[in-house]
Amino acid sequence: MEVKTKPLGALTDEALRHYFISLNGQKPANLYQLVLGEVEKPLFRTVLNYTKGNQSEAAEILGINRGTLRKKLKIHKL
């Protein structure tokens, strides 16, 4: 059985459309920070799980230096 997956961009579009609908006409604020805050923690958690906790490898996959990753992990309490 073939599993079809949507591209990340399509999932993001869908999630944002649902978010705007849920606002019931209210104007969103600080959307950029909201999206980054919602995406960053699961991104780091998932990449760390993929690398079995290897921060050097995770940083390489993410395209950031290990110090930045460690800082972000501390911020997100991961």
C-alpha positions, 0 to 999 in steps of 0.5 A: 500500500502506498502512503501519500504525503503532502509537502511541508509547504502544503501542510503549512498552508493548510494549518495557516488557513485553519488558524485564520478561520479559527480567529473568527475575523480577529486580526492576527498579531506577531504571526511570524514569531508564533509560527517560528515558536510552534515549529522550532521546538518540534523540528529540533526534537524530531531531528534529535530523535533522528540523530539519536541525540547526536547534537553535532549531527543534528546541527549539521542536518539543520544547517546551524552550528552546534552552539546555536543548537545548544542555545535553542535546546536550552530555550525550548527545554529539550 
